[in-house]
Amino acid sequence: MEYRRCGRSGLRLPAISLGLWHNFGAGDDFGRARQIVLTAFENGITHFDLADNYGPPPGSAEQTFGRILRDSLGTHRDEILIATKAGHEMWPGPYGDWGSRKHLIAACDQSLRRLGVDYADIFYSHRPDPDTPLEETMQALDYIVRSGRALYVGLSKYPPQTARQAMQILRDLGTPCVVNQLRYSMLAREPERELFPLFGDCGTGVVSFSPLAQGRLSERYLAGIPADSRAAQGGFLKVSDVEASLSKTEALHELARRRGQSLSQMAIAWQFRPGSPVTSVIVGVSTPQQLLQNLGALDKPDFTDEELAEIETILA
């Protein structure tokens, strides 16, 4: 595993991190979830990405990880980096979501109880709140660090101008934002226009999620829409999304085959191409074998200039 400096901070993240958005809820197989986490740790993944609303139901992914940590990895706590987030709806009433000081501090305390830990390594504001002053949200993050609830703070899904303002406030408070988390893949390149230059100027790390575009950048949909797939079952990924990108993914698959990689491995490796600011890529998996397959992206990280040019032509 390669460990990469997170912006200008002293924190280093593994090139590939494990996300617990799916497959770690109360209704999922605990034994399989435990094996995924242990396989990740045994292969150098030290960064585990959670949020209070991951499940389902909300909170259950943190409970699952907390149980795995307690039962199997408790003596390794100082080798593990736990990230969690707050800002989406977690309980009824006016204080159950968004970015008020009331919500963020209460949500952080609840997350720590579910995880069974004294502190989180990274605590994120999961989304900007249009109705709460940005200063209040950032002051809450600053307090969470100063009170010992977290070591670092980050932002997730903040648009460029709001991110710039938020990071300046945190710098002025003395608790700099060390990392920004965002959706980024070959099929979702919007951050390249404004966010990546901003993060470079501010010296913050970049953690990307959904590197396989909900499975579109894998072999999953090349032969059609499987009945048990996310696209077939509805949700964030639509059948129309799969169909619209199919010609691109077919061409990318052919290039990956020539490189001796799977499409998913190439899509992950591409995130670390020269000039990319990505510090770590979060992968979500349903089996230990799928995780190991994704880790294979690190076996062939380099691209020729011709391959990069071909990718740009395909994606244009």
VMD Tcl script that draws the C-alpha trace (Angstrom):
set ca {
  {0.00 0.00 0.00}
  {1.14 3.50 -0.82}
  {0.42 6.18 1.79}
  {-0.02 9.69 0.45}
  {0.35 13.02 2.24}
  {-3.06 14.65 2.78}
  {-2.53 18.15 1.42}
  {-0.04 20.11 3.51}
  {-0.96 18.32 6.74}
  {1.08 15.66 8.50}
  {-1.65 13.09 7.90}
  {-1.08 10.29 5.39}
  {-3.88 8.27 3.82}
  {-3.70 4.96 1.98}
  {-4.13 5.32 -1.77}
  {-7.26 3.16 -1.49}
  {-9.68 3.53 1.43}
  {-12.73 1.46 2.37}
  {-16.15 3.10 2.36}
  {-19.03 1.70 4.41}
  {-21.93 3.41 2.63}
  {-23.40 0.09 1.44}
  {-23.25 -3.51 2.73}
  {-22.64 -2.67 6.41}
  {-26.20 -2.02 7.57}
  {-28.22 -3.88 10.18}
  {-29.72 -6.18 7.55}
  {-26.41 -7.14 5.94}
  {-24.38 -10.22 6.77}
  {-22.14 -9.30 9.72}
  {-19.63 -12.07 9.07}
  {-19.09 -10.87 5.53}
  {-18.81 -7.24 6.67}
  {-16.22 -8.28 9.25}
  {-14.21 -10.19 6.65}
  {-14.22 -7.21 4.28}
  {-12.86 -4.91 7.01}
  {-10.22 -7.43 8.12}
  {-9.15 -8.05 4.52}
  {-8.82 -4.31 4.04}
  {-6.68 -3.87 7.14}
  {-4.51 -6.88 6.33}
  {-3.78 -5.32 2.93}
  {-2.75 -1.92 4.23}
  {-6.06 -0.05 4.16}
  {-5.97 1.99 7.34}
  {-8.65 4.56 6.45}
  {-12.31 3.59 6.96}
  {-14.90 6.10 5.75}
  {-18.29 6.26 7.46}
  {-21.13 8.71 8.06}
  {-23.82 8.78 10.69}
  {-26.56 8.17 8.12}
  {-24.95 5.10 6.53}
  {-26.87 1.86 6.92}
  {-29.68 1.23 6.53}
  {-31.06 2.12 8.99}
  {-29.05 5.27 9.67}
  {-26.40 4.69 12.29}
  {-26.11 0.95 11.72}
  {-22.92 1.09 9.63}
  {-21.17 2.86 12.50}
  {-22.52 0.23 14.89}
  {-21.27 -2.56 12.63}
  {-17.81 -1.04 12.35}
  {-17.74 -0.38 16.08}
  {-18.48 -4.05 16.76}
  {-15.75 -5.18 14.35}
  {-13.32 -2.76 15.96}
  {-14.18 -3.97 19.45}
  {-14.13 -7.69 18.65}
  {-11.25 -7.93 16.16}
  {-9.20 -4.74 15.87}
  {-9.33 -3.10 19.26}
  {-5.60 -3.42 19.89}
  {-4.93 -1.74 16.51}
  {-6.89 1.49 17.15}
  {-3.79 3.66 16.78}
  {-3.07 2.06 13.38}
  {-6.55 2.88 12.08}
  {-8.02 6.13 10.81}
  {-11.79 6.43 11.34}
  {-13.64 9.13 9.41}
  {-17.29 9.94 9.92}
  {-19.66 12.74 8.91}
  {-22.80 14.57 9.97}
  {-25.28 16.83 8.22}
  {-27.95 14.56 6.77}
  {-31.19 13.76 8.60}
  {-30.70 11.49 11.60}
  {-33.59 12.15 14.00}
  {-36.92 14.01 13.90}
  {-37.41 17.60 14.86}
  {-35.61 20.84 14.04}
  {-32.18 19.70 15.29}
  {-31.95 16.37 13.46}
  {-29.96 17.40 10.39}
  {-28.02 20.12 8.52}
  {-25.19 22.20 9.93}
  {-26.17 23.96 13.12}
  {-23.85 23.81 16.12}
  {-26.63 21.99 17.98}
  {-26.88 19.26 15.35}
  {-23.20 18.73 14.58}
  {-22.02 18.37 18.17}
  {-24.92 16.10 19.13}
  {-24.41 14.02 15.97}
  {-20.70 13.68 16.67}
  {-21.38 12.47 20.22}
  {-23.88 9.91 18.91}
  {-21.39 8.67 16.29}
  {-18.68 8.18 18.91}
  {-21.07 6.13 21.04}
  {-22.07 3.93 18.10}
  {-18.44 3.45 17.09}
  {-17.35 2.81 20.66}
  {-14.36 5.17 20.40}
  {-13.24 8.26 22.28}
  {-12.55 10.29 19.15}
  {-12.86 10.26 15.36}
  {-9.74 10.81 13.31}
  {-11.58 12.93 10.73}
  {-14.98 14.53 11.25}
  {-16.71 15.98 8.19}
  {-19.47 18.44 7.60}
  {-21.35 16.16 5.19}
  {-23.04 18.93 3.22}
  {-23.36 22.72 3.33}
  {-26.41 24.13 5.09}
  {-28.12 26.93 3.13}
  {-29.93 28.23 6.24}
  {-27.18 28.21 8.88}
  {-24.41 30.83 8.82}
  {-21.24 29.23 7.51}
  {-19.35 30.68 10.49}
  {-21.56 28.69 12.89}
  {-20.95 25.40 11.08}
  {-17.20 25.95 10.96}
  {-17.09 27.08 14.61}
  {-18.81 23.80 15.51}
  {-16.12 21.84 13.64}
  {-13.43 23.86 15.41}
  {-15.04 23.08 18.78}
  {-15.28 19.37 17.95}
  {-11.51 19.27 17.48}
  {-10.69 21.48 20.49}
  {-12.94 19.38 22.74}
  {-11.12 16.18 21.74}
  {-13.96 14.63 19.78}
  {-11.91 14.58 16.54}
  {-8.33 15.09 15.43}
  {-9.00 16.65 12.01}
  {-11.95 18.15 10.16}
  {-13.02 17.96 6.54}
  {-15.73 19.08 4.13}
  {-17.87 16.89 1.91}
  {-19.80 17.94 -1.19}
  {-19.16 21.67 -0.74}
  {-19.35 23.75 -3.96}
  {-16.31 25.87 -4.85}
  {-17.24 29.26 -3.44}
  {-18.67 27.86 -0.22}
  {-15.65 25.58 0.20}
  {-13.28 28.52 -0.22}
  {-15.11 30.56 2.41}
  {-15.37 27.61 4.80}
  {-11.67 26.78 4.56}
  {-10.73 30.41 5.20}
  {-12.91 30.49 8.31}
  {-11.34 27.27 9.59}
  {-7.83 28.64 8.97}
  {-8.69 31.80 10.89}
  {-10.03 29.69 13.77}
  {-6.81 27.68 13.88}
  {-8.35 24.35 12.87}
  {-7.51 24.02 9.17}
  {-9.53 21.82 6.86}
  {-7.19 18.95 5.97}
  {-9.37 17.14 3.42}
  {-12.26 17.61 1.02}
  {-14.37 14.67 -0.09}
  {-16.19 14.66 -3.43}
  {-17.65 12.50 -6.16}
  {-15.09 11.99 -8.91}
  {-14.60 9.48 -11.69}
  {-13.94 9.22 -15.40}
  {-17.65 9.90 -15.87}
  {-17.93 12.69 -13.27}
  {-15.13 15.19 -13.85}
  {-16.76 18.43 -12.72}
  {-14.32 18.92 -9.78}
  {-11.46 19.43 -12.24}
  {-12.75 22.85 -13.27}
  {-12.81 24.77 -9.98}
  {-12.46 22.51 -6.96}
  {-9.12 20.88 -7.76}
  {-7.33 24.20 -8.38}
  {-8.87 25.57 -5.17}
  {-7.71 22.62 -3.08}
  {-4.23 22.94 -4.54}
  {-4.09 26.61 -3.57}
  {-5.37 25.88 -0.06}
  {-3.20 22.81 0.53}
  {-6.03 20.42 1.40}
  {-6.15 16.75 0.53}
  {-8.71 15.26 -1.85}
  {-10.61 12.04 -1.15}
  {-12.79 10.84 -4.00}
  {-15.81 8.59 -3.73}
  {-17.77 6.65 -6.35}
  {-14.65 6.10 -8.53}
  {-16.52 3.44 -10.51}
  {-19.57 5.68 -11.08}
  {-21.90 3.35 -9.20}
  {-20.60 0.35 -11.15}
  {-20.71 1.84 -14.63}
  {-16.88 1.77 -14.76}
  {-16.76 -1.96 -14.15}
  {-17.69 -5.05 -16.09}
  {-21.05 -5.11 -14.32}
  {-23.13 -3.57 -17.11}
  {-21.19 -4.40 -20.24}
  {-23.47 -7.30 -21.13}
  {-26.74 -5.68 -20.07}
  {-28.58 -4.74 -16.87}
  {-28.45 -7.59 -14.29}
  {-31.69 -8.07 -12.40}
  {-29.96 -7.74 -9.03}
  {-27.99 -4.61 -9.96}
  {-28.45 -1.13 -8.46}
  {-29.63 0.21 -11.80}
  {-32.36 -2.45 -12.11}
  {-33.52 -1.94 -8.54}
  {-33.74 1.85 -8.78}
  {-32.09 4.47 -6.62}
  {-29.18 6.77 -7.35}
  {-28.19 4.92 -10.52}
  {-30.71 4.82 -13.36}
  {-30.90 2.43 -16.31}
  {-30.79 5.51 -18.56}
  {-27.45 6.51 -16.98}
  {-25.97 3.11 -17.79}
  {-27.24 3.20 -21.36}
  {-26.01 6.77 -21.95}
  {-22.41 5.92 -21.00}
  {-22.24 2.41 -22.51}
  {-20.29 3.34 -25.65}
  {-17.65 5.04 -23.50}
  {-17.38 2.19 -21.02}
  {-17.06 -0.35 -23.83}
  {-14.17 1.60 -25.35}
  {-12.53 2.03 -21.94}
  {-12.93 -1.68 -21.28}
  {-11.04 -2.47 -24.48}
  {-8.21 -0.15 -23.46}
  {-8.08 -1.73 -19.99}
  {-7.89 -5.18 -21.60}
  {-4.87 -4.06 -23.65}
  {-3.25 -2.75 -20.45}
  {-3.79 -6.09 -18.72}
  {-6.30 -4.69 -16.22}
  {-9.98 -4.87 -15.54}
  {-11.99 -1.74 -16.32}
  {-12.51 -1.05 -12.61}
  {-8.78 -1.35 -11.91}
  {-7.97 1.09 -14.69}
  {-10.64 3.53 -13.49}
  {-9.11 3.56 -10.00}
  {-5.52 3.79 -11.26}
  {-6.52 6.72 -13.52}
  {-7.34 8.78 -10.42}
  {-3.62 8.85 -9.59}
  {-2.37 9.86 -13.04}
  {0.23 12.65 -13.20}
  {-1.21 15.98 -12.18}
  {-4.16 14.51 -10.27}
  {-4.61 15.95 -6.75}
  {-6.42 12.86 -5.44}
  {-4.96 11.67 -2.15}
  {-7.11 8.58 -1.63}
  {-9.90 6.79 -3.47}
  {-12.79 5.34 -1.46}
  {-14.05 2.02 -2.77}
  {-17.24 0.30 -1.73}
  {-17.40 -3.47 -2.07}
  {-19.73 -6.34 -1.27}
  {-17.14 -9.13 -0.87}
  {-13.50 -9.49 0.19}
  {-12.71 -10.78 -3.29}
  {-14.07 -7.61 -4.88}
  {-11.89 -5.55 -2.55}
  {-8.78 -7.51 -3.52}
  {-9.66 -7.04 -7.18}
  {-9.87 -3.27 -6.66}
  {-6.54 -3.27 -4.83}
  {-5.05 -4.75 -7.99}
  {-5.31 -1.25 -9.48}
  {-2.14 -0.39 -7.57}
  {-0.21 -3.11 -9.41}
  {-0.27 -1.11 -12.63}
  {-0.64 2.60 -11.82}
  {1.32 4.09 -14.71}
  {-0.13 5.26 -18.03}
  {1.65 6.12 -21.24}
  {0.97 9.48 -22.83}
  {-0.78 7.63 -25.64}
  {-3.10 5.84 -23.21}
  {-4.01 9.06 -21.44}
  {-4.71 10.72 -24.78}
  {-6.93 7.81 -25.81}
  {-8.88 8.07 -22.57}
  {-9.46 11.76 -23.16}
  {-10.68 11.04 -26.67}
  {-13.08 8.39 -25.41}
  {-14.45 10.64 -22.67}
  {-14.69 13.80 -24.79}
}
mol new
graphics top color blue
foreach p $ca { graphics top sphere $p radius 0.5 }
foreach p [lrange $ca 0 end-1] q [lrange $ca 1 end] { graphics top cylinder $p $q radius 0.2 }
display resetview
